[in-house]
Amino acid sequence: MAIIQVENIEFYAYHGCFQEEQVVGNQFLVDVLVETDTAKAQLSDKLHDTVNYQVIYNLIKEEMKIKSKLLEHVSERIINSIHSNFPEITRIRVKVSKMNPPLGGKIERVSVTLERNFA
């Protein structure tokens, strides 16, 4: 088994409970970790024998375009999208962070991390 990570992917998106957040938007960071068997790719050196992280990036990008009130909802959609495209993945962890959240103080970020095992 191997772990593939795509880290600190930056997006400008429109997630949040406040109406202003869904109009003005904010900066978000996404980290994803997937666990899968890469034995075939380790021997073949062929992209089609592994999980293509370009595809993972594009799946995340599409989910980040869909407005949500909660980071939990965004994270769940990302997990479902990745797993439906790569059913061979046995574990997925997604962390979505909102930068400078409007909470009334100086806060670098808030984050939600979801993890699902499929083994």
Residue pairs with C-beta under 8 A, 6 or more apart in sequence:
1 35
1 36
1 37
1 38
1 90
2 35
2 36
2 37
2 38
3 33
3 34
3 35
4 33
4 34
4 35
4 36
4 38
4 50
4 51
4 53
4 56
5 31
5 32
5 33
5 34
6 31
6 32
6 53
6 56
6 57
6 60
7 31
7 32
8 29
8 31
9 29
9 30
9 31
9 32
9 57
9 60
10 27
10 28
10 29
11 27
11 28
11 29
11 30
11 61
11 64
12 25
12 26
12 27
12 28
13 25
13 26
13 28
13 64
13 65
13 67
14 21
14 22
14 23
14 24
14 25
14 26
14 67
15 21
15 22
15 26
15 28
15 67
15 68
15 69
15 70
15 71
15 74
15 98
16 22
16 26
16 69
16 98
16 101
16 102
17 69
17 70
18 102
20 102
21 102
22 67
26 98
26 99
26 100
26 101
27 98
27 99
27 100
28 64
28 96
28 97
28 98
28 99
29 95
29 96
29 97
29 99
29 109
30 60
30 64
30 78
30 94
30 95
30 96
30 97
31 93
31 94
31 95
31 97
32 56
32 60
32 78
32 82
32 92
32 93
32 94
32 95
33 91
33 92
33 93
33 94
34 51
34 56
34 82
34 86
34 89
34 91
34 92
34 93
35 89
35 90
35 91
35 92
36 50
36 51
36 86
36 88
36 89
36 90
37 88
37 90
38 49
38 50
38 51
40 49
40 50
41 47
41 49
41 50
51 86
51 88
51 89
55 85
55 86
56 82
56 86
59 78
59 81
59 82
59 85
60 78
60 81
60 82
62 81
63 74
63 77
63 78
63 81
64 74
66 74
66 77
68 74
68 77
70 112
71 96
71 97
71 98
71 110
71 111
71 112
72 112
72 114
74 96
75 94
75 95
75 96
75 112
75 113
75 114
76 114
78 94
78 96
79 92
79 94
79 114
79 116
82 89
82 92
82 94
83 89
83 92
83 116
83 118
87 118
89 118
90 117
90 118
90 119
91 115
91 116
91 117
91 118
91 119
92 115
92 116
92 118
93 113
93 114
93 115
93 116
94 113
94 114
94 115
95 111
95 112
95 113
96 111
96 112
97 109
97 110
97 111
98 109
98 110
98 111
99 108
99 109
100 107
100 108
100 109
101 107
101 109
101 110
103 110
